Amino acid sequence: MHRRAVAVAAVAIALPVSYAGIAAAQTGNAAQTVRMKEFSFTMRNNLKAGKTPFTFRNGGQFPHNFTVVATLGGGKAFKTATIQPGKQLQKSVNLKPGVYVAVCTVFNGGHLAQGMEKTFTVGTFDQQKGTWGP
């Protein structure tokens, strides 16, 4: 009886872990979480190139969005809808190597004026060649 309980517990633990590994393998990148609040974004500073699932979480008291307004090195701009306080949004983006600058455009730039911006990189920069790569 004890062995059966241990086997069931092992399967219960392994199944979600296996599924998460398969999902990451299919997308090429681990999921990224972007936390938004007054007046900042919290996320990793360097991401890998490729299809990347994002979760944008608004933990603030005001609506926020994540709008990439500039890219250098081959990246493409993208944005989210405005996310209400306490809500989240999921979006997958095919990231290209380069530099990205994201801001919150809510209140006609009022949040940006309060410092709500984030610069992040995708891939690595080759100093010798002066180019971005995965």
matplotlib code that plots the C-alpha trace (Angstrom):
import matplotlib.pyplot as plt

x = [0.0, 2.8, 4.5, 1.3, 1.0, 4.6, 4.2, 1.0, 2.7, 5.7, 3.5, 1.5, 4.8, 6.4, 3.5, 3.3, 7.1, 7.2, 4.5, 6.4, 9.5, 7.6, 6.0, 9.4, 11.0, 8.2, 8.5, 12.3, 12.3, 11.2, 8.2, 8.9, 7.0, 6.8, 5.5, 4.0, 3.3, 3.6, 5.9, 8.1, 8.5, 10.3, 11.6, 14.9, 17.4, 18.6, 16.4, 17.1, 16.1, 13.1, 9.4, 8.9, 5.8, 5.2, 2.9, 2.3, 1.0, -0.4, 0.2, -0.4, -3.4, -3.6, -4.0, -0.6, 0.6, 3.9, 4.8, 8.1, 8.8, 12.3, 14.5, 18.1, 19.8, 16.9, 14.1, 10.6, 8.3, 5.3, 2.8, 0.1, -3.4, -3.9, -4.1, -6.3, -5.1, -4.9, -5.2, -2.8, -2.3, -0.4, 1.3, 3.9, 6.5, 9.2, 12.1, 15.0, 18.5, 19.0, 18.1, 14.4, 13.0, 9.6, 7.4, 3.9, 1.9, -1.1, -2.3, -0.8, 2.8, 2.1, 3.4, 6.5, 7.1, 7.1, 9.9, 7.9, 10.4, 12.5, 15.5, 16.3, 18.4, 17.9, 20.9, 24.5, 26.4, 29.7, 32.1, 34.4, 31.8, 29.5, 26.4, 23.8, 23.4, 21.5]
y = [0.0, 2.4, 1.7, 2.5, 5.9, 6.7, 5.8, 7.9, 10.8, 10.5, 10.5, 13.5, 15.4, 14.3, 15.0, 18.8, 19.0, 16.9, 19.1, 22.3, 20.9, 19.9, 23.4, 25.1, 22.8, 23.6, 27.4, 27.4, 29.7, 29.6, 31.7, 35.3, 37.2, 41.0, 42.6, 46.1, 48.6, 52.3, 53.2, 50.3, 47.1, 44.1, 41.4, 39.8, 42.1, 39.6, 37.1, 34.4, 34.9, 32.9, 32.4, 33.5, 33.2, 36.3, 36.8, 40.5, 41.0, 44.3, 44.5, 48.2, 50.4, 51.9, 50.3, 49.7, 48.4, 47.2, 49.0, 48.4, 51.8, 51.3, 48.4, 48.2, 45.2, 43.5, 43.3, 44.2, 46.4, 44.8, 45.9, 44.6, 45.9, 48.0, 45.7, 46.6, 46.5, 42.9, 41.4, 39.6, 39.0, 36.3, 36.9, 35.0, 37.0, 35.9, 37.8, 38.7, 39.6, 43.2, 46.0, 46.7, 49.8, 49.3, 52.0, 52.3, 54.7, 55.0, 58.5, 59.9, 59.3, 60.2, 56.8, 57.2, 60.6, 58.9, 56.6, 53.6, 52.3, 49.2, 48.5, 44.8, 42.8, 39.6, 37.5, 38.8, 41.5, 40.6, 43.5, 42.4, 42.3, 45.0, 42.7, 41.0, 37.2, 34.5]
z = [0.0, 0.9, -2.5, -4.4, -2.6, -3.4, -7.0, -7.3, -5.7, -8.1, -11.1, -9.8, -9.4, -12.6, -14.9, -14.5, -14.6, -17.8, -19.4, -18.5, -20.1, -23.3, -23.5, -23.1, -25.7, -28.2, -27.8, -27.6, -24.5, -20.9, -20.1, -19.1, -16.5, -16.7, -13.5, -13.8, -11.0, -10.3, -12.1, -13.1, -15.0, -13.4, -15.7, -16.8, -18.5, -21.1, -23.0, -25.6, -29.2, -30.5, -29.7, -26.1, -24.1, -21.8, -18.9, -18.1, -14.6, -13.4, -9.6, -9.5, -8.8, -12.3, -15.7, -17.5, -20.8, -22.3, -25.5, -27.3, -28.8, -30.1, -31.2, -32.5, -34.1, -35.9, -33.2, -34.0, -31.9, -30.1, -27.5, -25.2, -24.6, -21.5, -18.5, -15.6, -12.0, -10.6, -14.1, -16.4, -20.1, -22.0, -25.3, -27.3, -29.2, -31.7, -30.3, -32.6, -31.3, -30.4, -27.9, -26.9, -25.2, -23.6, -22.0, -20.5, -22.7, -20.4, -19.7, -22.9, -21.7, -18.0, -16.8, -19.0, -17.5, -14.0, -15.1, -16.3, -19.0, -19.4, -21.7, -22.3, -24.7, -26.6, -27.5, -27.2, -28.9, -30.7, -30.0, -32.8, -35.5, -34.1, -34.5, -32.4, -32.4, -30.6]

ax = plt.figure().add_subplot(projection="3d")
ax.plot(x, y, z, "-o")
ax.set_aspect("equal")
plt.show()
